[in-house]
Amino acid sequence: MITDERQVDRLQVQHHLFRTLWGGNFCSPIAEELRAGGSYVLDVGCGPGTWICDMATDFPNSNFTGVDIVTTFPTERPRNVTFKNGGVITGLPFPDNTFDFVHMSSKVLYFTEAEWRTKIVVELVRVLKPGGYLELEDGDGECYNMNMNPFIVQQIEEIMVSSGLINIRHREVVIPIGNWGGNLGVLMVDLVGSLFYGLRDKITNQMKIRPKDFDRILETCKNELDVYKTYAKSYRFYAMKA
Ligand SMILES: C[S@@+](CC[C@H](N)C(=O)[O-])C[C@H]1O[C@@H](n2cnc3c(N)ncnc32)[C@H](O)[C@@H]1O
């Protein structure tokens, strides 16, 4: 759960970094509609709401909603943004066919493969209007032994097809991690370091290792980033509800 300030800061930096990497906040062909105004946009699992507030600033004539099970919502927000407490597994607190654009990012570590297949995409499609777009952004993550599939991104297109979506598209970008990747690579070292540091207690308990051994391993990993030219990938999938 993202509750402490350090993790909120990490998500905010990550948002701006990913926006730069991708050259924008989304890939779906909906910019003109959003600019014209009157559209309804939902960000599911919005965390501190950085994406939804950024979108609301870019498109002041449309309406934006962020929903999350944890309420780390900002107190200051653009006037066209609202936040709601709620979850995608228990059922989103919105009627069918409400939104023109539904967005969800960074969830690979949150849902099991079975949930992705039977609940998540189906629920996102439920609140989407016919003709509206669903966009999912994620990376691959290491999360073995938790009934999760760290490579769920490889299944997303198939899940979208079986959820009745059409015009499915897929894009990906490479994200360098380490000095070898210039300023972006250096920023990513901080981001990934802070992600692992946030998981320090969990990992040391689960792996039964001492915190100081964890720190040593993390330092060794950092030193190897430039040797192996380490990188991550970010994926976006977008599709229309028929
Ligand atoms: C890694 S954060 C990403 C936040 C935001 N999308 C971003 O990229 O900055 C994942 C978020 O998903 C939320 N989340 C986890 N399970 C959820 C669920 N079942 N329904 C809605 N949100 C959920 C968490 O509370 C957390 O805020």
The ligand as a Gaussian input file, in Angstrom:
#p B3LYP/6-31G(d) Opt

LIG

0 1
 C        1.874000       1.680000      -7.632000
 S        0.489000       2.678000      -7.201000
 C        0.196000       3.554000      -8.715000
 C       -0.595000       4.794000      -8.524000
 C       -0.825000       5.623000      -9.806000
 N       -1.539000       4.851000     -10.805000
 C        0.494000       6.109000     -10.337000
 O        0.968000       5.562000     -11.357000
 O        1.055000       7.043000      -9.735000
 C       -0.847000       1.523000      -7.200000
 C       -2.129000       2.098000      -6.647000
 O       -3.170000       1.158000      -6.872000
 C       -4.038000       1.194000      -5.755000
 N       -4.822000      -0.048000      -5.697000
 C       -4.409000      -1.274000      -5.308000
 N       -5.413000      -2.161000      -5.376000
 C       -6.497000      -1.479000      -5.822000
 C       -7.853000      -1.829000      -6.087000
 N       -8.280000      -3.081000      -5.902000
 N       -8.682000      -0.870000      -6.544000
 C       -8.253000       0.402000      -6.732000
 N       -6.994000       0.800000      -6.482000
 C       -6.120000      -0.122000      -6.027000
 C       -3.084000       1.374000      -4.578000
 O       -3.756000       1.856000      -3.420000
 C       -2.086000       2.367000      -5.158000
 O       -2.472000       3.699000      -4.903000

